[in-house]
């Protein structure tokens, strides 16, 4: 645990020097998104969705989607660069640190970034008057689950490639479809049956549903346990894959 915290400290020290470059976008993007989709598009959605005003219905999905995108952003080019260009992982492995320490420390930093992003979005959402339940802060916990479920397998993928061209493929065929077809902007029930089941398999839809239940004060029931179980399964599978890929590259 001490070694993992040391790796986390390394990433936090680096972030202390660069946080200003992302601080503005962390606050401005939620504001523009809510103005564009919640207020702008919402004005054309008569009656809302299932009786809920569109801006109130879309905000939980946007928080979960933002958490996923933040996790992907931290687990793609930074991970690849630490292998291919900066060689940071190789230096850490020579320290020596265990593979689990290297992955755990970097994942902890990614979750820290996810938490900051989700908290900023929640604060902007509160300014728009879209928080209607005392359970709304639980969206931060769900965001961490979504972030881990997205970041861990992405780390494994980034550790398996040698060119950032493959990251573009991941963005186009994984991140973008998940953002569009996981119930963020419209109910997944509107999708054809095949695409609906694809949404059920990937982690974002489960995070969207949990966030929506929390912010609207709804009881998720047994389905909520299924959502959590799927997210935890993605977290565990991602960790195992990442550990295997990192070990293959770092351990001679």
SULMO-V725734 format. One record per run of one state. SS is the DSSP state (A for helix, B for strand, O for the rest). FROM is the first residue (numbers start at 1). LEN is the number of residues. If there is no record, write none. Layout:
# SULMO-V725734
[[SS/FROM/LEN] [SS/FROM/LEN]]
This chain:
# SULMO-V725734
[[O/1/1] [A/2/17] [O/19/1] [A/20/25] [O/45/4] [B/49/1] [O/50/2] [B/52/1] [O/53/1] [A/54/22] [O/76/1] [A/77/8] [O/85/3] [A/88/6] [O/94/5] [A/99/29] [O/128/10] [A/138/21] [O/159/6] [A/165/16] [O/181/7] [A/188/3] [O/191/2] [A/193/9] [O/202/1] [A/203/14] [O/217/4] [A/221/30] [O/251/2]]
